[in-house]
Amino acid sequence: MELAYYSDYAVRLVNTEEPARGKDSLTSVEAVRELFGAASQMARRATDADVTRFRSVRSRLRAVFTAADEGDHTGAVDLLNSLLLEFPVSPQISGHDYLDEEGRPRWHMHLADHPSNATAGYAAIAAMGLAFHLTEFGADRLGLCQAAPCRNAYLDTSTNRSRRYCSDRCATRANVAAYRARKRQEALAAERTGRTADSSQDSTTPTDR
């Protein structure tokens, strides 16, 4: 499994909450298990206690994205480093999933599940995946959706670092809102121009004698 894949763990966890909308889908152990995926051994070790622990990690991961989105790249790195120290990973070389043309393993790095509890395992993988993404592509590739009130986290993988929204849906919604705002401004400007012209015309009309 490629290490870049693990960065999505952080995005999935952060986006279980929409603070501006007052929505939170991380309310049960089943929701925690869904974050891992059905095939994960760690998911089966999740308990009700992990709901609260996951929410705590979620807040800290969102803080990383917020700092990066605001241009505080050093702050984002410091916050991420604190997670890496608290939730260390267990890297292993694996080749069981990929074989070359001759049937030999294609060796790659794999982040092993943490043995203590589900939260520690998920946090370790999410933090390390995010760290690899940040160091490979830059802290400015961590963003929060600009389509208010969404603010979902995303990883910018565009070639020109131009991504501003978490999804095509939010991009479309923001573009439509911007278009309508421009049209309102144009209409107001035209109305003001019309009133000014009428006023000017009235001031130059000869008085009847």
MILOKE-234231 format. One record per atom (N, C-alpha, C): residue in one letter; x, y, z. Coordinates in steps of 0.001 Angstrom, whole numbers, plus 500000, padded with zeros to 6 digits. Each point is the difference from the previous one (the first is absolute). Layout:
! MILOKE-234231
aXYZ ...
//
This chain:
! MILOKE-234231
m500840498803500000 m499160501197500000 m500871501241500000 e499720500990499124 e500787501199499939 e499738500857501230 l501076500643500509 l499860500817501187 l499076501192499771 a499943500522498770 a499133501131499705 a498534499663500275 y499661498722499896 y498617499581500234 y499549500351501409 y500921499917500951 y499639500197501403 y499579501422500322 s500381500971499185 s499620501388500279 s498490500180499960 d499313499138499260 d498541500102499917 d499329499654501325 y500715499255500867 y499444499708501321 y499705501294500751 a500916500962499910 a499813501275500698 a498810500759499428 v499890500037498675 v498901500715499354 v498661499389500384 r499921498670499975 r498732499334500332 r499563500315501421 l500942499995500929 l499642500264501396 l499578501455500193 v500768500940499470 v499667501412500158 v498613500298499441 n499667499391498885 n498746500309499325 n498788499274500554 t500163499319501124 t498820499452500675 t499246501091500751 e500592501186500053 e499347501126500690 e499929501200499072 e498862500692500038 e499824501255499281 e499623501057501028 p500996500645500619 p499742500926501116 p499029501123499656 a500136500599498818 a499143501125499638 a498539499595499849 r499775498730499681 r498629499502499830 r499500499294501256 g500872499837500984 g499607499305501219 g499748498522499793 k500706499384499033 k499811498586499695 k501209499187500457 d499727498816500526 d501057499095500451 d499518498566499805 s500671499282499092 s499603498613499730 s500772499002500850 l500951500483500798 l500800499103500829 l499321499860501362 t498932499215500041 t499183499906501206 t499869498584500541 s500649499021499369 s499857498611500441 s501241499200499648 v500127498834500616 v501132499135499701 v499926499506498561 e498784499867499485 e499850499592498595 e500596501050499068 a499808501277500329 a500570501081499192 a501521499957500045 v500548499663501162 v501454499861500128 v500505498876499103 r499331498880500027 r500424498841499208 r499927500282498506 e499009500789499583 e499870500324498576 e501194500796499488 l500650500766500874 l501159500781499585 l501162499104499580 f500126498849500624 f501068499068499655 f499723499265498699 g498738499717499742 g499653499115498901 g499664498624500552 a499172499288499309 a499469498738500510 a501059498924500215 a501093500058499247 a500983498914500060 a501079500206501058 s499973501100500738 s501075500293500926 s499894499203501293 q501107499415500411 q500050499301501287 q499804500979501153 m500585501197499874 m499891500992501058 m498563500436500226 a499201500063498951 a498612500426500126 a499237499102500958 r500324498727499988 r499287499058500870 r500381500172501462 r501098500717500265 r500398500234501383 r499415501289500571 a499277500750499185 a499412501260500452 a498898499748501022 t499921500874500992 t498969499933501040 t499337501368500131 d498980500056500849 d499303501273500206 d500948501085500506 a501016499623500757 a500948500978500528 a500775500705498898 d500102499360498849 d500758500603498898 d499267501175499370 v498698500109500190 v499256501113499406 v500541501328500523 t500123500113501321 t500529501226500606 t501456500220499626 r500779498938500001 r501423500135499660 r500169500421498545 f499189499445499114 f500080500387498589 f499650501471499815 r499036500491500740 r499624501408499884 r501151500909500420 s500728499584501008 s501148500785500441 s501078500066498927 v500301498854499402 v500986499967498913 v499497500807498814 r498718499923499729 r499416500761498888 r500230501501500165 s499795500504501215 s500219501429500256 s501445500394499741 r500921499134500372 r501416500306499815 r500393499940498527 l499422499065499259 l500271499926498566 l499400501200499262 r498810500413500409 r499400501181499366 r500864501230500259 a500597500066501173 a500877501130500308 a501203500044499055 v500491498827499596 v501100499933499036 v499556500592498668 f498833499575499517 f499483500519498736 f499711501501500087 t499462500444501134 t499684501416500167 t501260500854499943 a501036499572500717 a501260500746499994 a500584500069498589 a500007498860499303 a500535499981498636 a499179500885499076 d498672499952500136 d499113500792499150 d500193501489500226 e500365500388501218 e500213501413500332 e501423500452499718 g500829499105499456 g501364500363499659 g501000499831501115 d499560499483501143 d500912499766501125 d500597498601499865 h500931499842499092 h500547498686499693 h500832499446501149 t500740500858500689 t500774499543501152 t499072499504501099 g498908500712500220 g499024499573500994 g499385498666499650 a499706499804498714 a499429498724499555 a500967498862500256 v501277500230499704 v501010498965500216 v500147499702501494 d500002501024500831 d500121499786501446 d498836499161500535 l498795500311499550 l498825499251500438 l500065498553499530 l500470499809498789 l500104498650499465 l501100499216500700 n501093500659500308 n501079499329500724 n499547499525501377 s499144500773500651 s499516499587501320 s499159498728499900 l499259499854498913 l499229498776499779 l500927498823499705 l501042500245499207 l500945498931499676 l500726499495501236 l500311500908500922 l500671499597501237 l499073499192500896 e498740500408500047 e499050499318500878 e499523498672499431 f499934499925498659 f499498498788499354 f501036499491498996 p501029499332500476 p501045499497499085 p499486498848499147 v500602499835498835 v499595498936499087 v500971498830500091 s499586498892499425 s500842498809499918 s500163499644498527 p501001500577499326 p500164499711498574 p500500498585499758 q499498499380498959 q500430498667499601 q500142499935498486 i500907499154499546 i500122499743498563 i499021498894499633 s499194500263498992 s498977499032499605 s500060499777498489 g499552498826499580 g499948499708498577 g498895499038499662 h499130499733500967 h498981498970499805 h498899500416499037 d499819501315499800 d498904500466499152 d500387500150498533 y501287500142499728 y500432500315498641 y501074499016499538 l499806499450498808 l500977499092499406 l500400500532498630 d501271499807499650 d500427500418498672 d499656498934498969 e500489500174498757 e499642499084498917 e500483498576500249 e501032499847500817 e500546498687500287 e499506499428501324 g498992500662500575 g499420499494501231 g500769500357501257 r500978500881499901 r500770500406501168 r499340501198500671 p500113500113501318 p499382501139500705 p500624501327499574 r499149501011499874 r500477501360499804 r500027500662501382 w501166500056500570 w500126500456501376 w499638501486500121 h499301500337501081 h499614501377500256 h499827500182501505 m499947501257500427 m499825500287501421 m498521499935500375 h499756499419501151 h498646499845500521 h499999500468501448 l498980500766500400 l499885500451501379 l499134499008500768 a500617499282500909 a499292498953500732 a499042500596501015 d498940499267500305 d499042500435501004 d500657500117501359 h499657501057500708 h500517500202501351 h499332499000500941 p500723499393500917 p499439498930500816 p499118500431501161 s500032501270500430 s499338500360501250 s498489500141499875 n499506500882499133 n498552500172499836 n499719500581498627 a498728500037499646 a499614500417498649 a500367501454499729 t499810500863500986 t500311501413499802 t501485500209499738 a500840499355500807 a501445500148499823 a500436499503498634 g499411498894499551 g500347499455498698 g499605500933498882 y498780500515500053 y499528500891498947 y500780501307500005 a500199500571501190 a500716501277500101 a501419499883499472 a500674498889500306 a501369499801499536 a500055499958498482 i499085499268499396 i499976499884498545 i499631501326499345 a498985500694500557 a499565501273499426 a501100501052500083 a500651500084501160 a501045501003500180 a501199499729499099 m500413498740499904 m501137499678499156 m499674500217498527 g498811499612499570 g499600500226498620 g499983501481499660 l499476500815500926 l499957501433499780 l501409500586499980 a500876499468500846 a501385500463500032 a500708499709498683 f499796498826499442 f500594499668498707 f499475500925498907 h498691500286500030 h499422500885498990 h500579501404500138 l500101500494501218 l500506501356500236 l501450500147499552 t500838499030500376 t501417500107499655 t500254499760498512 e499128499247499355 e500173499723498576 e499500501146499126 f498864500608500389 f499357500983499132 f499963501418500575 g500174500150501312 g499965501319500611 g498777500204500877 a500156500834501025 a498898500255500926 a498847500731499330 d500290500748498924 d498929500717499311 d499087499071499214 r500316498708499997 r499127499020499341 r498929499462500953 l500002500473501253 l498959499640500962 l499026501168500064 g498743499758499686 g499061501112499950 g498652499702500614 l499228501074500187 l498620499911500453 l499119500648498941 c498894499361499699 c499113500430498929 c499587501464500169 q500104500763498916 q499665501422500026 q498526500270499725 a499217498954499774 a498567500178499750 a499253500005501326 a499926501163500629 a499316500110501284 a498554499530499875 p499480499298501013 p500630499715501292 p500692498641500065 c500431499440498897 c500500498619499978 c501219499804500899 r501160500519499595 r501246499898500762 r500481498568500190 n499669499116499083 n500557498647500031 n501480500039499645 a500754499061500546 a501426499907499699 a500199499311498653 y501095500344499330 y500359499326498759 y501503500054499810 l500504499132499137 l501414499982499624 l500096500441498547 d500725501065499760 d500129500547498649 d501035499209499220 t499561499297498981 t500919499243499145 t500019500571498582 s499480501216499832 s499990500625498685 s501419500360499575 t500222500108498699 t501348500284499502 t500425501438500260 n499038500915500113 n500341501413500183 n499592500559501361 r499762499125500962 r499669500407501371 r498793500949500031 s498999499699499212 s498872500924499844 s498722499547500698 r500019498848500645 r498760499487500576 r499552500866501177 r498692500275500052 r499446500812501088 r498774499356500643 y499509498909499395 y498767499384500490 y500203498499500225 c499178499444500895 c500153498591500346 c499398499077498955 s499109500526499158 s499307499151499031 s499517500836498826 d499641499322498914 d499430500696498838 d498678500668500371 r499258499377500893 r498717500564500417 r500186501354500662 c500971500080500911 c500255501267500679 c500562501038499040 a500838499574499064 a500553500929499014 a498885500600499158 t499055499159499561 t498876500475499199 t499135500964500795 r499724499630501260 r499169500858500848 r500640501367500209 a501322500010500231 a500703501263500210 a500014500842498730 n500193499358498849 n500028500731498736 n498634500597499670 v498948499247500281 v498646500508499757 v499722501190500914 a500395499898501264 a499789501100500950 a500768501239499565 a501244499810499537 a500810501135499545 a499385500643498757 y499485499169499085 y499363500517498782 y498769500832500345 r499182499497500917 r498788500729500388 r500355501300500705 a501053499987500804 a500427501223500679 a500459501046498997 r500754499561498961 r500438500938498964 r498815500602499271 k498999499157499690 k498822500490499295 k499237501021500846 r499925499771501312 r499320500962500876 r500747501329500008 q501339499925500065 q500799501216499994 q499849500754498679 e499973499268498892 e499832500638498695 e498635500676499895 a498977499323500539 a498653500583499958 a499926501261500846 l500618499981501169 l500003501184500862 l500769501141499351 a501130499659499369 a500790501024499336 a499224500625498850 a499304499146499232 a499196500507498891 a498866500878500497 e499390499611501121 e498911500785500566 e500498501365500465 r501180500026500653 r500559501268500451 r500363500890498820 t500559499393498953 t500354500753498802 t498755500605499349 g498927499222499981 g498746500487499426 g499426501159500777 r500056499908501340 r499482501088500822 r500835501269499815 t501313499820499881 t500886501146499803 t499708500687498672 a499778499194498961 a499692500559498680 a498683500759500023 d498978499434500676 d498696500654500084 d500120501318500744 s500795499979501089 s500173501218500787 s500699501076499204 s500992499602499215 s500735500951499170 s499110500595498912 q499130499150499443 q499090500459498956 q498995500994500559 d499507499716501190 d499023500895500621 d500601501380500252 s501271500042500370 s500644501271500349 s500260500873498799 t499992499405498780 t500277500782498788 t498757500274499168 t498810499591500490 t498746500232499255 t499589501462500139 p499754500723498879 p499605501413500076 p498694500167500775 t499895501077500773 t498794500285500770 t498955500610499079 d498747499496500076 d498915500560499179 d499696501433500440 r499782500905499067 r499692501383500318 r498533500258499700 
//
